[in-house]
Amino acid sequence: MRFAFFACNILAISNIALSAYTIIGNPPPKATVPKLNTMQIGMQAWGKEPKIAPRPHEKSRTEDDVDIFNGVLRELEHSEVSQSDLMEKKPFISDNIASEHTEDLAVLSTKSKSLLKIEILSSFYGYFDVTDKVRRYFTTHVNPSTKTRSFTPNNIFFGRDPMYGQRKTFMLVWRRRYITENRASYTYSVTRTIRAFENELVVLDYDTELPIAEPMPFSHNSAVILDATYHSTDVTAIVVRLSGDPFKVTNGLFGSDPAYGTFKRLIVTYGYGDLDSMLNCYTLITQEGAEHYIAPPLTIHAANWATDNITDILRAQITSEQTLHVDTVAMSFPDPWHGVSKAVAILYQYGDGPLQLVVAHEGSGVLTVEPRGPARRAFLNPLTQSRGRPIILAAVWGLLPIEKSQFGLMAETEEIPCTNEWFGFDGRPNTKKTCHVFVQSPRTGRIQSVVAIEGQKLKIPAE
């Protein structure tokens, strides 16, 4: 049995965000106060006073200031400040954090620990996912004068007993995130894992020296394994070696039985992409004796519902197990073609495996894309095309694949008449149809879909 949990970006603790809390109305100890009097602050917060010109020794607004301002807003959003508060105070934050504090931030940038952020990637108590609770704990107990946070993992702290009668294990995966010198991006430390048993004190030291993680090449075919814990044992190296292939979780695989007589679980924290570009991380739990499998990343290259591009919408619906479910009976998108039964077409790929295309009509049930699902290559172009021309990857007329000879004609023309006569068959009798063509740029490799309604001409893009 397998469980997957989403654990996304992440707890952040930074002096920038703490300074911004002064604006919202929750001043931390020793927070820097904008160099304005109380009346000026109140007036500017409501936009009722013109900007105060920078003093001669201060910087005026620069592109760097805008980056700082955007970073502050992101940190406040992560800290559950309401959207209305953010929008209400936006001009004030912009003027006072970005301009008044530029000099302070420049000084802090020379002290990497001051711009340090702690990210909690995942945390489990027994088999209970406590990631969000641990993040909230560190957010609530922020104290700039304290370099450590500690707590005791037990049933009282987490509010439940996930494994009655058994001694539970606790694990916490974390890393540091640093703002680069130009304050325009982040760099990350290597990850660290704290493992403990129930009722053992857990201490997280913010001053722990962690090396910057080495850049990792993007892997199209497997996940990046950040940590693997079997009961209380670090088995990361073994799981990394086996990554990409299914395997059975056993004591023998990991060398010994870490807790005789106890039902154990393998907990793996992982993500997709390199460490600097990774936006989301996940956790997969596999019970002892079960098969463990982390799917290669699912890429939705292009997708359309009739004439509407729904690529980004579907990308956001990919699950942690790299599956996609589209309910064609209750499509949650605006209707692009009222009164007509529409077709959805999705071009996708797992890892660096072959391209696949699935097509379904409205009302046909739940369409599922899954890692070890059936191969769907009937709509793909079997021909090898000459270089320099747009590459026709796949095509759909109505609900059916086109003939092989039609791909050759498409590759040599700029406009395609969307008619039964041109395709030589009726792709969906007695129904108004669409033609979907998936094209790749020979120069950039970008994949896009173009769609036209029956009776129209479909233009093949040059790029």
C-alpha positions in Angstrom: 0.0 0.0 0.0 1.4 3.4 -0.9 0.6 6.9 0.3 1.7 10.1 -1.3 1.7 13.5 0.3 2.3 16.9 -1.2 4.9 19.1 0.5 5.4 22.3 -1.3 7.3 25.6 -0.9 7.9 25.8 2.2 8.5 27.4 5.6 10.7 30.5 5.3 12.2 32.5 8.1 14.0 35.7 7.1 14.7 39.1 8.4 13.1 40.7 5.4 9.8 39.1 6.2 10.2 40.0 9.9 10.7 43.7 8.9 7.6 43.5 6.7 5.6 42.3 9.6 6.1 45.7 11.1 4.1 47.1 8.3 1.2 44.7 8.7 1.0 45.3 12.4 2.9 42.5 14.1 6.2 44.0 15.0 8.8 41.4 16.1 11.4 42.2 18.7 14.1 44.6 17.6 12.4 45.1 14.2 13.8 48.0 12.0 11.3 50.9 12.0 10.9 52.9 8.9 12.5 56.4 9.2 9.1 58.2 9.1 7.0 59.7 11.9 3.7 58.1 12.9 1.6 60.5 10.9 3.6 60.0 7.8 3.4 56.3 8.2 -0.3 56.3 8.5 -0.9 58.8 5.7 1.4 56.9 3.3 -0.1 53.5 4.2 -3.4 54.8 2.8 -1.9 56.6 -0.1 -2.9 60.1 1.1 0.6 61.7 1.0 3.0 62.1 -1.9 6.2 60.0 -1.9 8.9 61.4 0.3 11.9 62.2 -1.8 15.0 60.1 -0.8 17.5 61.9 1.3 20.9 62.6 -0.3 22.7 59.7 1.3 20.0 57.2 0.4 19.4 55.1 -2.8 16.3 55.9 -4.9 14.2 53.1 -6.3 16.0 50.6 -8.5 15.3 47.3 -10.1 16.9 45.6 -7.1 14.4 47.4 -4.9 11.6 45.9 -6.9 13.1 42.4 -6.4 13.3 43.0 -2.7 9.7 44.2 -2.6 8.4 41.1 -4.5 10.4 38.9 -2.2 8.8 40.5 0.8 5.3 39.9 -0.6 6.1 36.3 -1.3 7.3 35.8 2.3 4.2 37.5 3.8 1.9 35.3 1.6 3.7 32.2 2.9 3.2 33.5 6.4 -0.6 33.5 6.0 -1.0 37.3 5.9 -4.4 38.0 4.2 -4.5 39.1 0.6 -6.6 42.2 1.6 -3.9 43.3 4.0 -1.2 42.8 1.4 -3.0 44.9 -1.2 -4.0 47.6 1.3 -0.4 48.1 2.4 1.2 47.5 -1.0 2.2 51.1 -1.7 3.5 51.5 1.8 5.6 48.3 1.8 7.0 49.3 -1.6 8.0 52.8 -0.4 9.4 51.8 3.0 10.8 48.3 2.7 12.2 48.7 -0.8 13.5 52.3 -0.5 14.0 53.0 3.2 15.5 49.6 4.0 17.7 49.2 0.9 20.7 50.3 2.8 20.0 48.0 5.7 19.4 45.1 3.3 22.7 45.8 1.6 24.5 45.5 4.9 22.6 42.3 5.7 23.5 40.8 2.3 27.1 40.6 3.5 26.0 38.4 6.4 24.6 35.3 4.8 23.1 34.1 8.0 20.9 37.2 8.3 19.3 36.5 5.0 19.0 32.8 5.8 15.8 31.0 5.4 14.9 27.6 6.9 12.8 25.3 4.7 10.9 22.3 6.2 10.6 19.9 3.3 8.8 17.0 5.1 8.1 15.7 8.6 6.5 12.5 9.8 5.5 11.1 13.2 5.0 7.4 12.8 3.1 7.3 9.5 1.3 10.6 10.3 2.3 13.5 8.0 3.0 16.4 10.3 4.8 18.6 7.8 2.3 21.5 8.0 2.1 21.3 11.8 5.9 21.5 12.2 6.1 24.4 9.7 3.4 26.3 11.7 5.3 25.6 14.9 8.5 27.2 13.6 6.5 30.1 12.1 4.7 30.8 15.4 7.9 30.5 17.5 10.1 32.8 15.5 12.5 34.7 17.8 15.4 36.6 16.1 17.5 36.3 19.4 17.2 32.5 19.5 19.3 30.4 17.2 17.7 27.1 18.1 14.1 25.7 18.3 13.3 22.5 20.2 10.3 20.4 20.9 9.5 16.8 22.0 7.6 14.7 19.4 4.9 12.7 21.1 1.1 12.1 21.0 0.4 15.2 23.0 2.4 17.5 20.8 0.9 16.2 17.6 -2.6 15.7 19.0 -3.0 12.0 18.1 -1.5 8.5 18.3 -0.9 7.2 14.8 0.4 3.8 16.0 -1.3 2.8 19.2 0.9 0.6 21.5 4.1 1.1 19.4 7.0 3.4 19.9 6.9 5.9 17.1 9.7 7.4 15.1 10.0 11.1 14.1 11.8 12.5 11.0 12.2 16.0 9.7 13.9 16.9 6.4 15.1 20.5 6.1 17.6 22.7 4.3 18.7 26.3 4.1 17.8 28.8 1.4 20.0 31.8 0.7 19.3 34.9 -1.3 22.0 35.5 -3.8 24.2 38.6 -3.7 22.0 40.4 -6.3 18.9 39.4 -4.3 17.3 38.2 -7.6 17.3 34.4 -6.9 18.0 31.7 -4.4 20.6 29.1 -3.8 20.1 26.1 -1.5 22.1 24.1 1.0 22.2 20.3 1.0 19.4 18.7 2.9 19.6 17.4 6.4 17.4 15.0 8.3 16.7 14.8 12.0 15.6 11.4 13.1 14.3 10.7 16.6 12.0 8.4 18.6 8.9 9.4 20.5 9.6 11.5 23.6 13.2 12.3 22.5 14.1 16.0 22.4 14.4 17.4 18.8 16.6 20.5 18.4 17.0 22.5 15.1 20.0 24.8 15.2 19.7 27.7 12.7 23.5 28.2 12.9 24.3 24.7 11.7 26.9 25.2 8.9 25.5 23.5 5.7 27.4 23.5 2.4 25.7 24.8 -0.7 24.2 21.9 -2.7 26.1 21.0 -5.9 24.1 21.8 -9.0 22.4 18.7 -10.3 21.5 18.2 -14.0 17.8 18.0 -14.7 16.7 14.4 -14.9 13.8 13.7 -17.3 13.6 10.1 -16.3 13.7 10.0 -12.5 13.1 12.0 -9.4 15.7 13.7 -7.2 15.8 11.7 -3.9 16.3 14.1 -1.0 15.9 11.6 1.8 14.9 8.0 2.4 14.2 6.7 5.9 13.2 3.1 6.8 11.7 3.2 10.3 14.6 5.1 11.9 17.4 4.2 9.5 18.9 6.4 6.8 18.6 4.4 3.5 19.0 7.3 1.1 22.0 5.9 -0.8 20.2 2.6 -1.4 17.0 4.3 -2.7 19.1 6.7 -4.9 20.8 3.7 -6.5 17.5 2.0 -7.2 15.7 5.2 -8.3 13.6 4.9 -11.4 12.8 1.2 -11.0 10.2 -0.5 -8.8 11.4 -2.5 -5.8 9.9 -4.4 -2.9 10.5 -2.9 0.6 12.1 -5.5 2.8 14.6 -5.7 5.7 17.0 -7.7 3.5 17.1 -4.9 0.9 18.2 -2.4 3.6 20.6 -4.8 5.4 18.8 -5.5 8.6 15.6 -5.3 10.6 15.8 -1.9 12.5 12.8 -2.7 14.7 12.1 -6.4 15.2 8.4 -7.1 15.6 7.4 -3.6 14.4 5.6 -3.0 11.2 7.9 -0.6 9.3 7.5 1.9 6.5 9.8 3.5 4.0 9.4 7.3 3.8 11.0 9.0 0.8 11.2 12.8 0.3 11.8 13.6 -3.4 11.2 16.2 -6.1 11.7 16.8 -9.8 14.3 18.9 -11.5 17.5 20.2 -10.1 17.7 21.6 -6.6 17.7 25.2 -7.7 14.7 25.0 -9.9 12.7 22.5 -7.7 9.4 24.2 -6.7 7.6 21.3 -5.3 8.7 18.3 -3.3 6.7 15.2 -2.4 6.8 12.4 0.2 5.9 8.8 -0.6 5.3 6.2 2.1 5.6 2.5 1.2 4.7 -0.2 3.8 7.1 -3.1 4.5 6.5 -5.9 2.0 4.9 -3.6 -0.6 6.3 -2.4 -3.9 7.9 1.1 -3.9 7.8 3.0 -7.2 8.4 6.7 -7.9 7.2 7.6 -11.4 9.2 9.6 -13.8 7.9 13.2 -14.1 4.8 13.7 -16.2 5.0 16.5 -18.8 1.9 17.9 -20.4 3.3 19.3 -23.6 0.0 20.7 -25.0 -3.7 20.2 -24.4 -6.9 21.6 -25.9 -10.6 21.3 -25.1 -12.1 22.1 -28.5 -10.4 25.4 -29.4 -9.4 26.4 -25.8 -5.8 25.8 -24.6 -6.0 24.1 -21.3 -2.3 23.1 -21.0 -1.5 25.1 -17.9 -4.7 24.1 -16.2 -4.0 20.4 -16.6 -0.3 20.8 -15.5 -1.6 22.2 -12.2 -3.8 19.1 -11.7 -0.9 16.6 -11.9 -0.9 14.6 -8.7 2.2 13.8 -6.6 2.1 10.3 -8.1 2.4 11.9 -11.6 -1.1 11.0 -12.6 -3.8 13.1 -14.2 -7.6 12.7 -14.1 -9.9 14.7 -16.3 -13.7 14.3 -15.8 -15.1 14.8 -19.3 -18.7 14.7 -17.8 -18.2 17.7 -15.6 -15.5 19.8 -17.3 -14.6 22.7 -15.0 -13.5 25.0 -17.8 -15.6 27.7 -19.6 -17.5 26.3 -22.6 -15.7 27.3 -25.8 -18.3 25.9 -28.1 -21.8 26.0 -26.6 -24.2 23.3 -27.7 -21.6 21.1 -29.4 -20.0 17.9 -28.0 -16.4 18.8 -27.8 -13.1 16.8 -27.9 -10.2 17.0 -25.5 -6.7 16.2 -26.8 -3.6 15.9 -24.5 -0.1 15.4 -25.7 2.1 14.1 -22.8 5.3 12.3 -22.0 6.8 10.4 -19.0 10.4 11.2 -18.3 12.3 10.8 -21.6 9.9 8.1 -22.8 7.9 8.3 -26.0 5.3 11.0 -26.7 1.7 9.9 -26.2 -1.6 11.5 -27.2 -5.0 10.7 -25.6 -8.3 12.0 -27.1 -11.7 11.8 -25.6 -15.1 13.4 -26.3 -17.2 15.3 -23.8 -19.3 13.1 -21.6 -17.1 10.0 -22.0 -16.2 9.6 -18.3 -13.0 10.2 -16.5 -9.9 10.3 -18.7 -6.8 9.0 -16.8 -3.1 9.5 -17.5 -0.9 7.3 -15.4 2.8 6.2 -15.4 2.1 2.5 -16.2 -1.0 3.0 -18.2 -1.7 1.8 -21.8 0.5 3.2 -24.6 -1.3 5.8 -26.7 0.6 6.4 -29.9 -2.0 5.9 -32.6 -2.2 9.6 -33.3 1.5 10.2 -33.6 3.4 11.0 -36.9 5.3 7.9 -38.0 7.2 9.8 -40.7 10.7 11.3 -40.4 10.6 14.9 -41.4 13.2 17.1 -43.1 15.0 19.6 -41.0 14.1 23.3 -41.2 10.4 22.8 -41.4 7.9 22.7 -38.4 7.8 19.2 -37.1 4.2 17.7 -37.1 4.2 15.5 -34.1 0.5 14.3 -34.1 -2.9 15.2 -35.5 -6.5 14.5 -34.7 -9.5 14.8 -37.0 -12.7 14.7 -34.9 -11.8 11.7 -32.6 -9.7 9.7 -35.0 -6.0 9.6 -36.2 -5.2 10.8 -39.7 -3.7 8.7 -42.5 0.1 8.4 -42.7 0.0 10.1 -46.2 -1.7 13.1 -44.7 1.2 13.8 -42.4 3.4 14.2 -45.4 1.0 16.7 -47.0 0.8 18.6 -43.7 4.6 19.0 -43.6 4.7 20.7 -46.9 1.8 23.1 -46.6 1.1 26.2 -44.4 -2.7 25.9 -44.4 -4.9 22.8 -44.0 -8.6 22.8 -45.0 -10.4 21.1 -42.2 -12.9 19.1 -44.2 -13.8 15.4 -44.6 -12.8 15.7 -48.2 -9.2 16.8 -47.4 -8.7 14.1 -44.7 -10.5 11.4 -46.8 -12.8 10.3 -44.0 -15.3 11.6 -41.4 -13.6 11.7 -38.0 -16.9 12.0 -36.1 -20.0 11.5 -38.2 -23.0 13.8 -37.7 -21.1 16.1 -35.4 -19.3 19.4 -35.9 -15.6 18.6 -35.5 -12.3 20.1 -34.7 -8.8 19.4 -36.1 -6.0 19.3 -33.5 -2.4 19.4 -34.8 0.6 19.3 -32.5 3.7 21.0 -33.8 7.3 21.4 -32.6 9.6 24.2 -33.6 12.8 22.9 -35.3 14.8 25.8 -33.8 13.6 26.0 -30.2 12.1 22.6 -29.7 8.9 24.3 -28.3 5.7 22.2 -28.7 2.4 23.8 -29.3 -1.1 22.8 -30.5 -3.1 24.5 -33.1 -6.9 23.9 -33.6 -9.5 24.8 -36.2 -13.2 24.1 -36.5 -14.6 22.0 -39.4 -14.9 24.2 -42.4 -12.0 26.5 -41.4 -8.4 26.5 -42.5 -5.8 25.5 -39.9 -2.5 27.5 -40.2 0.7 25.6 -39.3 2.9 28.0 -37.3 6.4 28.7 -38.7 7.9 28.6 -35.1 
